[in-house]
Amino acid sequence: MTKYPMTAHGAQMLTEELQELKKVKRPEIIKSIAEAREHGDLKENAEYHAAREQQSFCEGRIQDIEGKLSNAQIIDVTKMPNTGKVIFGTTVTVMNTKNDEEITYKIVGDDEANIKNLLISVNSPIARGLIGKEVDDVVNIQTPNGVIEYEIIEVQYI
């Protein structure tokens, strides 16, 4: 079975969502279904059908999260010595050598990635180009706008 990398924070967030779904959402939905059944004729009962649809979505999400957590390889870089190398879970500050613009990314698993929060997937072109490199290395990364040259300024294991 293939293991998928996940940060400790990502695993914690999924676990919290799973608990919320199981302990709060699921009972609420069951209660909604019971109330809708009391209204009579289920064929034309929109509340009942909406509650069943919510239940289906909730159960699907629970299965999805349980599957992800069971196949997760949780990596906590805070417990590793900082070798200065870019690896999964590190926070990397890079500078675009063309315009001296600095940006800081955290390399995370596919499910945690969110470019708006500067969390990039380990499978993204930028992360693939950075992994294995060290501070002061210059890397060329192919992007939709062409090749961009970055210099690695800082690697943090936070």
PyRosetta script that sets phi, psi and omega in degrees:
from pyrosetta import init, pose_from_sequence

init()
pose = pose_from_sequence("MTKYPMTAHGAQMLTEELQELKKVKRPEIIKSIAEAREHGDLKENAEYHAAREQQSFCEGRIQDIEGKLSNAQIIDVTKMPNTGKVIFGTTVTVMNTKNDEEITYKIVGDDEANIKNLLISVNSPIARGLIGKEVDDVVNIQTPNGVIEYEIIEVQYI")
pose.set_psi(1, 134.8)
pose.set_omega(1, -178.4)
pose.set_phi(2, -77.0)
pose.set_psi(2, 133.0)
pose.set_omega(2, 175.7)
pose.set_phi(3, -97.2)
pose.set_psi(3, 140.9)
pose.set_omega(3, -179.7)
pose.set_phi(4, -113.3)
pose.set_psi(4, 132.5)
pose.set_omega(4, -178.1)
pose.set_phi(5, -68.6)
pose.set_psi(5, 142.7)
pose.set_omega(5, 178.6)
pose.set_phi(6, -149.8)
pose.set_psi(6, 140.6)
pose.set_omega(6, 177.4)
pose.set_phi(7, -75.4)
pose.set_psi(7, 160.8)
pose.set_omega(7, 178.2)
pose.set_phi(8, -61.4)
pose.set_psi(8, -38.2)
pose.set_omega(8, 178.9)
pose.set_phi(9, -65.3)
pose.set_psi(9, -42.1)
pose.set_omega(9, 178.4)
pose.set_phi(10, -62.6)
pose.set_psi(10, -40.9)
pose.set_omega(10, 178.1)
pose.set_phi(11, -65.5)
pose.set_psi(11, -39.4)
pose.set_omega(11, 179.2)
pose.set_phi(12, -64.8)
pose.set_psi(12, -42.2)
pose.set_omega(12, 179.8)
pose.set_phi(13, -63.2)
pose.set_psi(13, -42.5)
pose.set_omega(13, 178.6)
pose.set_phi(14, -65.9)
pose.set_psi(14, -39.7)
pose.set_omega(14, 178.5)
pose.set_phi(15, -63.0)
pose.set_psi(15, -42.5)
pose.set_omega(15, 178.2)
pose.set_phi(16, -63.7)
pose.set_psi(16, -42.0)
pose.set_omega(16, 178.0)
pose.set_phi(17, -63.1)
pose.set_psi(17, -40.7)
pose.set_omega(17, 179.1)
pose.set_phi(18, -61.5)
pose.set_psi(18, -44.9)
pose.set_omega(18, 179.1)
pose.set_phi(19, -63.4)
pose.set_psi(19, -41.0)
pose.set_omega(19, 177.5)
pose.set_phi(20, -60.3)
pose.set_psi(20, -44.7)
pose.set_omega(20, -179.7)
pose.set_phi(21, -64.5)
pose.set_psi(21, -44.1)
pose.set_omega(21, -176.3)
pose.set_phi(22, -74.3)
pose.set_psi(22, -40.4)
pose.set_omega(22, -172.6)
pose.set_phi(23, -95.0)
pose.set_psi(23, -21.8)
pose.set_omega(23, -177.3)
pose.set_phi(24, -115.5)
pose.set_psi(24, -58.7)
pose.set_omega(24, -174.6)
pose.set_phi(25, -64.9)
pose.set_psi(25, -47.6)
pose.set_omega(25, -177.3)
pose.set_phi(26, -57.8)
pose.set_psi(26, -49.5)
pose.set_omega(26, 178.1)
pose.set_phi(27, -62.3)
pose.set_psi(27, -36.3)
pose.set_omega(27, 177.4)
pose.set_phi(28, -62.1)
pose.set_psi(28, -43.2)
pose.set_omega(28, -178.6)
pose.set_phi(29, -66.8)
pose.set_psi(29, -42.2)
pose.set_omega(29, 178.8)
pose.set_phi(30, -60.5)
pose.set_psi(30, -40.6)
pose.set_omega(30, 178.1)
pose.set_phi(31, -64.7)
pose.set_psi(31, -41.9)
pose.set_omega(31, 178.9)
pose.set_phi(32, -62.4)
pose.set_psi(32, -40.1)
pose.set_omega(32, 179.2)
pose.set_phi(33, -65.0)
pose.set_psi(33, -43.7)
pose.set_omega(33, 179.9)
pose.set_phi(34, -61.8)
pose.set_psi(34, -43.2)
pose.set_omega(34, 178.7)
pose.set_phi(35, -64.9)
pose.set_psi(35, -40.8)
pose.set_omega(35, -179.4)
pose.set_phi(36, -66.7)
pose.set_psi(36, -34.1)
pose.set_omega(36, 178.4)
pose.set_phi(37, -63.6)
pose.set_psi(37, -33.2)
pose.set_omega(37, -179.0)
pose.set_phi(38, -66.5)
pose.set_psi(38, -18.2)
pose.set_omega(38, -179.2)
pose.set_phi(39, -78.5)
pose.set_psi(39, -3.8)
pose.set_omega(39, 175.2)
pose.set_phi(40, 100.0)
pose.set_psi(40, -147.8)
pose.set_omega(40, -173.9)
pose.set_phi(41, -28.5)
pose.set_psi(41, 108.3)
pose.set_omega(41, -175.6)
pose.set_phi(42, -75.6)
pose.set_psi(42, -22.4)
pose.set_omega(42, -178.9)
pose.set_phi(43, -62.4)
pose.set_psi(43, -39.7)
pose.set_omega(43, -175.2)
pose.set_phi(44, -111.3)
pose.set_psi(44, 22.7)
pose.set_omega(44, -176.8)
pose.set_phi(45, -98.7)
pose.set_psi(45, 98.7)
pose.set_omega(45, -176.5)
pose.set_phi(46, -64.5)
pose.set_psi(46, -36.9)
pose.set_omega(46, 179.7)
pose.set_phi(47, -62.4)
pose.set_psi(47, -40.9)
pose.set_omega(47, 180.0)
pose.set_phi(48, -64.1)
pose.set_psi(48, -47.1)
pose.set_omega(48, -178.5)
pose.set_phi(49, -65.2)
pose.set_psi(49, -37.3)
pose.set_omega(49, 177.8)
pose.set_phi(50, -65.9)
pose.set_psi(50, -42.1)
pose.set_omega(50, 179.1)
pose.set_phi(51, -65.0)
pose.set_psi(51, -39.3)
pose.set_omega(51, 177.9)
pose.set_phi(52, -65.6)
pose.set_psi(52, -37.6)
pose.set_omega(52, 178.4)
pose.set_phi(53, -65.7)
pose.set_psi(53, -42.0)
pose.set_omega(53, 175.7)
pose.set_phi(54, -60.6)
pose.set_psi(54, -41.7)
pose.set_omega(54, 180.0)
pose.set_phi(55, -62.6)
pose.set_psi(55, -43.1)
pose.set_omega(55, 179.8)
pose.set_phi(56, -62.0)
pose.set_psi(56, -44.9)
pose.set_omega(56, 178.8)
pose.set_phi(57, -62.3)
pose.set_psi(57, -45.6)
pose.set_omega(57, -178.8)
pose.set_phi(58, -61.3)
pose.set_psi(58, -47.5)
pose.set_omega(58, -179.5)
pose.set_phi(59, -64.5)
pose.set_psi(59, -37.9)
pose.set_omega(59, 177.7)
pose.set_phi(60, -63.9)
pose.set_psi(60, -42.2)
pose.set_omega(60, 179.3)
pose.set_phi(61, -66.0)
pose.set_psi(61, -39.4)
pose.set_omega(61, 177.7)
pose.set_phi(62, -60.4)
pose.set_psi(62, -46.2)
pose.set_omega(62, 179.2)
pose.set_phi(63, -63.1)
pose.set_psi(63, -41.0)
pose.set_omega(63, -179.6)
pose.set_phi(64, -61.2)
pose.set_psi(64, -48.4)
pose.set_omega(64, -178.8)
pose.set_phi(65, -65.2)
pose.set_psi(65, -43.5)
pose.set_omega(65, 179.1)
pose.set_phi(66, -60.8)
pose.set_psi(66, -39.4)
pose.set_omega(66, 177.5)
pose.set_phi(67, -64.2)
pose.set_psi(67, -43.9)
pose.set_omega(67, 179.7)
pose.set_phi(68, -63.8)
pose.set_psi(68, -43.8)
pose.set_omega(68, -179.1)
pose.set_phi(69, -67.6)
pose.set_psi(69, -34.8)
pose.set_omega(69, -179.4)
pose.set_phi(70, -71.8)
pose.set_psi(70, -25.2)
pose.set_omega(70, 179.2)
pose.set_phi(71, -102.1)
pose.set_psi(71, 9.4)
pose.set_omega(71, -176.7)
pose.set_phi(72, -82.9)
pose.set_psi(72, 139.4)
pose.set_omega(72, 169.8)
pose.set_phi(73, -108.4)
pose.set_psi(73, 100.9)
pose.set_omega(73, -173.8)
pose.set_phi(74, -80.1)
pose.set_psi(74, 123.7)
pose.set_omega(74, -177.4)
pose.set_phi(75, -118.8)
pose.set_psi(75, 121.2)
pose.set_omega(75, 179.4)
pose.set_phi(76, -112.7)
pose.set_psi(76, 100.7)
pose.set_omega(76, -176.2)
pose.set_phi(77, -70.5)
pose.set_psi(77, -17.3)
pose.set_omega(77, 179.5)
pose.set_phi(78, -66.8)
pose.set_psi(78, -18.2)
pose.set_omega(78, -179.7)
pose.set_phi(79, -97.6)
pose.set_psi(79, 6.1)
pose.set_omega(79, -179.9)
pose.set_phi(80, -107.3)
pose.set_psi(80, 149.7)
pose.set_omega(80, 176.1)
pose.set_phi(81, -70.7)
pose.set_psi(81, 139.3)
pose.set_omega(81, -179.9)
pose.set_phi(82, -78.2)
pose.set_psi(82, 106.6)
pose.set_omega(82, 179.7)
pose.set_phi(83, -91.9)
pose.set_psi(83, -5.9)
pose.set_omega(83, -177.7)
pose.set_phi(84, 86.2)
pose.set_psi(84, -2.6)
pose.set_omega(84, 179.6)
pose.set_phi(85, -89.2)
pose.set_psi(85, 143.1)
pose.set_omega(85, 176.7)
pose.set_phi(86, -79.6)
pose.set_psi(86, 120.2)
pose.set_omega(86, 177.0)
pose.set_phi(87, -134.5)
pose.set_psi(87, 176.1)
pose.set_omega(87, 177.1)
pose.set_phi(88, -56.5)
pose.set_psi(88, 132.6)
pose.set_omega(88, 176.6)
pose.set_phi(89, 92.9)
pose.set_psi(89, -10.4)
pose.set_omega(89, -179.5)
pose.set_phi(90, -79.5)
pose.set_psi(90, 158.7)
pose.set_omega(90, 174.8)
pose.set_phi(91, -105.6)
pose.set_psi(91, 122.7)
pose.set_omega(91, -171.5)
pose.set_phi(92, -120.1)
pose.set_psi(92, 128.5)
pose.set_omega(92, 173.5)
pose.set_phi(93, -102.7)
pose.set_psi(93, 124.4)
pose.set_omega(93, -179.9)
pose.set_phi(94, -123.3)
pose.set_psi(94, 155.7)
pose.set_omega(94, 177.9)
pose.set_phi(95, -122.6)
pose.set_psi(95, 129.8)
pose.set_omega(95, 174.3)
pose.set_phi(96, -71.3)
pose.set_psi(96, 117.8)
pose.set_omega(96, -174.6)
pose.set_phi(97, -69.8)
pose.set_psi(97, -18.5)
pose.set_omega(97, -178.6)
pose.set_phi(98, -77.0)
pose.set_psi(98, -42.2)
pose.set_omega(98, -175.2)
pose.set_phi(99, -122.5)
pose.set_psi(99, 9.1)
pose.set_omega(99, 179.3)
pose.set_phi(100, 57.5)
pose.set_psi(100, 24.0)
pose.set_omega(100, 178.4)
pose.set_phi(101, -83.3)
pose.set_psi(101, 127.7)
pose.set_omega(101, 179.1)
pose.set_phi(102, -99.9)
pose.set_psi(102, 144.8)
pose.set_omega(102, 176.7)
pose.set_phi(103, -145.9)
pose.set_psi(103, 145.5)
pose.set_omega(103, -178.4)
pose.set_phi(104, -116.7)
pose.set_psi(104, 125.1)
pose.set_omega(104, 178.9)
pose.set_phi(105, -116.9)
pose.set_psi(105, 151.1)
pose.set_omega(105, 169.4)
pose.set_phi(106, -113.4)
pose.set_psi(106, 130.8)
pose.set_omega(106, -178.3)
pose.set_phi(107, -90.7)
pose.set_psi(107, 118.2)
pose.set_omega(107, -174.4)
pose.set_phi(108, -130.6)
pose.set_psi(108, 179.0)
pose.set_omega(108, 177.3)
pose.set_phi(109, -72.9)
pose.set_psi(109, 167.1)
pose.set_omega(109, -177.2)
pose.set_phi(110, -57.1)
pose.set_psi(110, -40.0)
pose.set_omega(110, -176.5)
pose.set_phi(111, -73.7)
pose.set_psi(111, -20.6)
pose.set_omega(111, -177.7)
pose.set_phi(112, -93.5)
pose.set_psi(112, -15.7)
pose.set_omega(112, -173.2)
pose.set_phi(113, -59.1)
pose.set_psi(113, 136.1)
pose.set_omega(113, 178.0)
pose.set_phi(114, -157.9)
pose.set_psi(114, 99.1)
pose.set_omega(114, -173.5)
pose.set_phi(115, -61.9)
pose.set_psi(115, -29.6)
pose.set_omega(115, 178.5)
pose.set_phi(116, -63.6)
pose.set_psi(116, -30.8)
pose.set_omega(116, 177.8)
pose.set_phi(117, -97.2)
pose.set_psi(117, 11.7)
pose.set_omega(117, 180.0)
pose.set_phi(118, 61.4)
pose.set_psi(118, 31.2)
pose.set_omega(118, 174.1)
pose.set_phi(119, -103.0)
pose.set_psi(119, 111.5)
pose.set_omega(119, -177.1)
pose.set_phi(120, -107.9)
pose.set_psi(120, 144.7)
pose.set_omega(120, -179.7)
pose.set_phi(121, -67.6)
pose.set_psi(121, 143.5)
pose.set_omega(121, 176.9)
pose.set_phi(122, -59.8)
pose.set_psi(122, -22.6)
pose.set_omega(122, -179.2)
pose.set_phi(123, -94.2)
pose.set_psi(123, 2.6)
pose.set_omega(123, 179.4)
pose.set_phi(124, -75.0)
pose.set_psi(124, 155.7)
pose.set_omega(124, 179.6)
pose.set_phi(125, -58.1)
pose.set_psi(125, -38.3)
pose.set_omega(125, -179.5)
pose.set_phi(126, -64.8)
pose.set_psi(126, -48.6)
pose.set_omega(126, -179.2)
pose.set_phi(127, -63.2)
pose.set_psi(127, -43.3)
pose.set_omega(127, 179.5)
pose.set_phi(128, -60.8)
pose.set_psi(128, -35.6)
pose.set_omega(128, 179.0)
pose.set_phi(129, -71.9)
pose.set_psi(129, -28.0)
pose.set_omega(129, -176.8)
pose.set_phi(130, -89.3)
pose.set_psi(130, -31.5)
pose.set_omega(130, -174.9)
pose.set_phi(131, -60.6)
pose.set_psi(131, 132.4)
pose.set_omega(131, 179.6)
pose.set_phi(132, 92.6)
pose.set_psi(132, -11.7)
pose.set_omega(132, -179.9)
pose.set_phi(133, -88.7)
pose.set_psi(133, 170.3)
pose.set_omega(133, -177.5)
pose.set_phi(134, -129.1)
pose.set_psi(134, 173.3)
pose.set_omega(134, 177.3)
pose.set_phi(135, -56.0)
pose.set_psi(135, 140.0)
pose.set_omega(135, -179.7)
pose.set_phi(136, 77.6)
pose.set_psi(136, -3.5)
pose.set_omega(136, 173.9)
pose.set_phi(137, -72.7)
pose.set_psi(137, 148.2)
pose.set_omega(137, 176.0)
pose.set_phi(138, -111.1)
pose.set_psi(138, 129.7)
pose.set_omega(138, -178.9)
pose.set_phi(139, -125.0)
pose.set_psi(139, 145.4)
pose.set_omega(139, 174.7)
pose.set_phi(140, -105.3)
pose.set_psi(140, 123.3)
pose.set_omega(140, -176.9)
pose.set_phi(141, -119.9)
pose.set_psi(141, 127.6)
pose.set_omega(141, 178.8)
pose.set_phi(142, -77.4)
pose.set_psi(142, 121.8)
pose.set_omega(142, 177.4)
pose.set_phi(143, -123.0)
pose.set_psi(143, 169.8)
pose.set_omega(143, 176.7)
pose.set_phi(144, -58.7)
pose.set_psi(144, -25.6)
pose.set_omega(144, 179.2)
pose.set_phi(145, -92.4)
pose.set_psi(145, 10.9)
pose.set_omega(145, -179.3)
pose.set_phi(146, 110.3)
pose.set_psi(146, -172.6)
pose.set_omega(146, -178.1)
pose.set_phi(147, -81.2)
pose.set_psi(147, 131.6)
pose.set_omega(147, 177.1)
pose.set_phi(148, -117.4)
pose.set_psi(148, 134.2)
pose.set_omega(148, 179.7)
pose.set_phi(149, -98.7)
pose.set_psi(149, 122.9)
pose.set_omega(149, 179.3)
pose.set_phi(150, -117.1)
pose.set_psi(150, 145.1)
pose.set_omega(150, 170.4)
pose.set_phi(151, -110.4)
pose.set_psi(151, 131.9)
pose.set_omega(151, 180.0)
pose.set_phi(152, -79.0)
pose.set_psi(152, 119.0)
pose.set_omega(152, -176.7)
pose.set_phi(153, -92.0)
pose.set_psi(153, -44.1)
pose.set_omega(153, -174.9)
pose.set_phi(154, -151.4)
pose.set_psi(154, 143.8)
pose.set_omega(154, 175.2)
pose.set_phi(155, -125.6)
pose.set_psi(155, 120.3)
pose.set_omega(155, -178.6)
pose.set_phi(156, -117.1)
pose.set_psi(156, 141.0)
pose.set_omega(156, 176.4)
pose.set_phi(157, -105.2)
pose.set_psi(157, 71.4)
pose.set_omega(157, -177.8)
pose.set_phi(158, -117.4)
pose.dump_pdb("model.pdb")
